[in-house]
């Protein structure tokens, strides 16, 4: 019950209670943001609207928001998430500043690592000939590796992992996180409160690889980075 209450407080939005107005996006920028988002939608990623940055804070208007500009607008984000192009176009037309999240554990999972480990992993995967699917960078902090979803397995075969990440425990995994059933990640062209952005490093229409093969390389990369960055708490899991 406590976790549900905490999650709902992230996504509760009270319009008109103090959020400052931001200048509307120009037509060119709005069109560019829509096209970036639709690249993921056409690739089959289920998308839901998320809070955005307003004057270096979160648009949700919650005092002390724990995930500013990085959480869905609605508590019903899992049922709201859609890969329908027309629906996403209408939503972004109504709220062109909004960020976007994709629900994981349906058609895809996401392995989420510190950026330095992500860059090292990409180099190693290219050298080893390991298939790389879509990859996104969240500012300078994290790399997101999109894979097929193990949650799509038969229920009897589904297994849990200490790396499983859901919205309420993401900070408990400063190293490698596995976003699967019940979790989400930001998508390009989301913008964070520090002015950084979410961007594609490898294109969203790439074929999704098996998560266990990618996990092997990411684990090694996190270990290598962690060996010289323990002081920054880059630990696996």
Secondary structure, DSSP 8 states (H G I E B T S, - for coil): -HHHHHHHHHH---TTSS--------HHHHHHHHHHHHHHHHTT--EEEE--EETTEETT--TT-TTTT-SBSSTTHHHH-B--HHHHHHHHHH-TT-EEEEE-SSS-EEEEEEHHHHHHHHHHHHHHT-----EEEETTTEEEEEE--GGGS-GGG----TTEE-GGGGGG-SS-EEE-TT-EEEETT-B-TTS-BEEEEE-TTS--B-HHHHHHHHHHHHHHHHTT-GGGT----
